[in-house]
C-alpha cells in the first residue's frame, strides 16, 4: 500500500505553459518562462508584453515567442488561451504530440477531447473560431487541417491545469502536463498538485488501499451546487465522489459560509496589524478545514503556516510550550504535504531555527 507523503509524479515539466495575464502583479513579478519570482525582470524589447528573469529563459521561450511577439497587441479577448493554444500548435508541429522525454508515458492523442460536447457548447466553439481567426490573420499554421486544430483545442481546454505560486498557492499560470491527465477529479482528493515554478509534483495526501488516486480540478471550498456546475460546464461530468454523495446538505453550506467569513476576517485583521483577532480567526479556520478538506491538503498546510507566523508575532503572550508544539506540528504537516525540499518546508525550518536561536540568546541573557 502506498502511503501519504509519497510522490506519484515528481518535478515534471509541462508540454506547454504560459504565465497568466490576469494581473499586473503577476506579469511584473514572475518570469514568463520559468514562472519563478524575480526582482530583475527584463521585458521583450519588441512586444513589451513578456518579461524574463534571464537571457537563458528568454532563449528557451523564443521558439514560441517569435511567433506571437508581433501579434500580442492585436489580441482583444481570450488572451491567455490564444497564447497557450498557439504554443500547443508549435509544439505539436515539432513532435506531433509525442513527448521527447522518455519518462513521459502519455502523448497528446491519449488525452480526452470531448469534441462533441465542445462543438455543441456555443461559447467554447465560438472561442475556437475566434482564436482560429487570429491564426489566419497572422498567417500562422494554414497548413494544418482545421479538424486537427479543433481536436488540439479540445484536448487543451479539457486537460490544462492551473499553475499555482510555490508559497502562497495563488494562481499564476496555465500548463498542459501530459502524465497528469490520467488523474480524475474528486471533491475530497487523495492527492494534490504541487508546483515549484513550472515543475509539477503530484503527491499522495491520503491513504487509499484501492489506489484510487484523484486530484481536484476546482476550488474545494465552493458549494456543492457551484462545484457540480463548474465541473459540468468545464469538463462535462457530474461529480459522484463520496463527499458529493454524502455531504450535499445544509451543514456543509453553513460550514463553507463560516470558512469564507473567517478568511475575510483574518485578512482584514492582519491588514490592521490586529494579530490577536487574526489568530482567533485562524484557529476557527483550522477547525473548519478539518471537516471539509483532506488532512494533508496543501491549502490546509498553508493555513497552518499562517497560523504559526501569527503565533510568532504574538510570542510575548503565548507560552513557549505552545509555540514549540505548533512549530513541530506545522513542520511535520508541511513536510508530509509538500515534501522535504519544497520552499514552504524550508521556510518553516528557517522560522523554527530562528525562533530557537532567539530563545537561546534570551536564556543566556537571563543567566
N, C-alpha and C positions, 0 to 999 in steps of 0.2 A: 504494500500500500504506500502510495506517495503521500507525504505529509506536508502540512503548510510550511511556508518558508522555502519551498523548492521552486526553482525557475523551470517553467516548461519551455520557454524561449528566452534566450539571453542576448541582449545587445544586438538585435538585428536591425539592418538598415532598410529604409523604405525603398520601394521600387521607384516611386516619385513622391515628391513632397513640396510644399510651399509654406512660407510664413504668412500668417493671417494679416489682412489689411484692415481689420476691424477697428483698430485704434492707432493713433499716432504714438502712443506709449509703446506699443509692440514694435512698430516699424522703426522706431528711433532707438530702441534698446536691445533688439535681438538681431543677430546676423541672419540674413536671408538664406544662407546655405546650411550652416551647422545648427542654427536655431539656439545658439548659446548667447547669454548676456554679454554685452561688451560696452565699454565706455569709450571706445575708439572706432566707431563705425565710419566707413567711407562710402559715400553714395556713388552709384554709377554715374560717370560724367556725361553720359548721353541722355539717359531717360530720367535721371534724378528721382526714380521711384524705389529702386532696390539698393540696399546697403549691405556691406560685408565687413567682417571683422579683420580680414587679412587678404593678401594677394592670393594665397592658396585657396581660400574659399571662393574668391571671385573666379579663379581659373576653373575650379570644379563645376561651378554653376554656369559657365559660359556656354557649354554645349546646349543648354536650354535657353539661357537668357538672350543669346544672339538672335533667336527667332522672334522674341517678344519685345525686345528693347525699344524698337522704334514705334511700337503699336500700343503700348500700355496706356498712353493718354487718350486713346480712342475708345477704351472700354468704359461704357457708361453704366452697365449693370452686370451682375454676376462676375465681378472682377476676379475673385479668388478661384471660382470654379473654372472660368475660362483659362486662367493660367495653369491650373492643375491639369486640365484636360489637354491643353497644348503640350505640356511636358510628357503626359502619358503617350501621346501620339509619337512624339520624338523618340521616346524610349522604345516604343513598340516597333518603329521603323528600323531601329538599330538591332534589336534582338528577337523581334516577333513574339514578345511576351514570355520568353524563357530566360529566367534569371541566370546570369553568368556564374553567380556564386553557387558552387556545387552543393552547399549545405541547404539551399532552398529546395523544398520538396514540392512546391506548387508553382504552376505557371499561370499566366494571365487567363488562359482559356479554361482553367479549372474553376474560375470564380463565377458565382451566380450572376445572372443578368436581370432577371425579372423583366425581360424586354417587353412582353405583352402588357404587363402592368404599367410600365413606364410609357409605353406607346399610348395607352388609354388614359394616362394621367395628363390632363390638358396642360397643367402648369409645367410639369417636368419636360414634356415633349416640346413645349414652346421654348423652354430654356435651351434645349438641344438645338433647335432650329436657329435660335439667336446666336449661339456660340458658333455654329456651323457657318453662319453668315459672316461672322468676324473672320474666320479662317479663309473663306472665299475672297473676302475683301482684301485680305493681306496676301492673297495668292500663295497660301500655305496648304500643302497636303492635298492638292487637287488630284493627285494620282491615286488616292485611296478611295475605294468604293464607299458610298455613304452608308451602306448597310454595316460595313465593318466599323465605321466611325460611330454609328449608333450603338453597336454592341460594346465598343470600348467605353462609350459614355455611360451605358447602363452598368457595366462592371465597376466603373469608377465610383459612381454615386451610391451604389449599394454597399460597397466594401471599404470605403475610405474611413479612416479613424481620425478623430480629433487629437492633435498632439498637445500635451499639457506642459507647462513650465515645471522644471525639476523640483523646485522648492515649494511654491505656493499653489501648484496644481491648476493654475488658470489656463484657459485655452489660448494657445499662441499660434497654432498652425494645423495643417491637414496633411496626412500621408497615407499612401497605399502600401500596406505591408502584406505581401503575398501569403506568408506562412501563418499570419494571424487570422486569416479569413476562415479558418476551419472552426473557430470558436463561436458557438451560438450565444445568444443573449439570455440572461436571467436577471430578474429584479432583486435576487439575492445570490449573486455570483459566487463561484468557488475560486475564482482568480481575478486579478486586476491587472490593468496595463500601467506600466511604469516607464516614463520617458526620461532620458538624460540627453538633452539636445534632441537630435533626430533618432537616437538609438532607442529601440523598444525592447522592453523585457516584459514577459507575461509570467506572473508569479502566483503560486498557489496560496490562498489565504484561508482555506477551509478544507479539513479532511473530508474525503469523499471516497468511500470504498468502491463505488461504481465507476470511478474515474470519469465522471461527467463534468468535464472542465468547461466552465462558462465565464463570460465577461459581461459587462454592462455596456450597452450601446447608447444609453440615455441617462439622464440625471435620476439617480435612485431616490432623491428626496422630493420627487414630484408625486402628485396624487395618482391613484390607480387609473382614473379616467384619462388624465393627461398622458400617462405613460402608454396606455393602450392606443390612444390616438396618434401619438408620436411614432410609435413602432409601426402602426399600420400605414400611416401616411408616408413614412420614410423607408420602411423595409417590407411592407405588405404582409404582415402577420400579426396575430394577437398573441400576447404572451400567456403561456399556460404554466408558468413556474409555480412553485409551492407558495410563494408569497402572494402571488396574484390570485391563486385559487382559494387560499385560506384567509387572507387578510384584507379582503375587499369589504371593509366595514367602517363604521363611524369612528371607531377608536384610532385607526391608523390616520384618518383625516385630521382628527384633533391633535394627534402626536406630531404630524407634519407641520401643522399650524404653529404649534409650540416651538418647534425647531426653527422655523423661519423667523419667528418673533425673537427668539433668544439670539440668533445670529445677528439680526439687525441691532438688537440692544448691545451686544458685546462690541460690535464695531463702533457704535455710537459712543459708548463709554471709553473705549480705547482712544478715539479721536479727541475726547475731552480730558485725557490723562486720568480718568477715573478708574484706576486699575482694580480697586476693591469690588466695585459693582460689575466690572467686566469679568472678574474672577468668578463671581457668583453665577453670572450667565454662562460662563464656560463650564462650571460644574453641572448646571442643568443640562447643557448640551450633551455632555458626555453620558449622562444617564439616558437621555432620549435616544441618542445614536445607537446605543446597545440594543434597543428594541426595533430598530429599522435596518441597520447596516451590519454586514459581517464584521466580526470582532477585529480582524486584522486588515480591514479595507483601508486603502491609502487616505481616504477622506477622514476617517476616524483617527488615524495615526497623526495626521496633520493637526487635528484639533487638540490632541494630547501634547503636541509640541507647543502650540499656542498657550495651552494651559500651564505648561512648565515655565514658559517665559513670563507669564503673569505671576506665577508664584515667586520667581526670582526677583521680579520688580517689587514684590511685597515681602521680601525675605526678612525684613526687620520685624514683621508682625506674624511670621509663620515659623513654627519650630523647625529646627534643623532635622529632626527625625522625619517630619512630614516631607520636607524638601528632598532628603536623601531617598525616601521611598518613591516619591514622584519621579525623580531623576532615573532611578533604577528601572521602574516600571515603564517609563516613557522610552528609555533607550532600548529595552528588550522588545517592546512592541514595534518600534520603528525598525529595528534591526531585522525582525522577522518579516514585517510588512514590506520593507523596501530593499533589504539586503545590506550586508556589512559595508560595502564600498559606495553605497548611494550617498550623494551630497547631503541629504537630510540627516542620515545616520551620522555622518561625520560632523555635521553641525551640532547635533545633540552631544556627541562625545566631547567636543570642544567646550560646550557650555558646562558640562559636568566637571571637566578638568579645571576650568576657570573658577568655578564655584568652590571646588575643593581646595584650590590654591589660595583663594581669598580667605577661606575659613582657617586654613593652616597659618596664614600670616596673622590673622586676628588672634588666634590662640597663642602664638609666640609673643605678640604684643602684650597680651594679658599677663603672661608669665613674667 
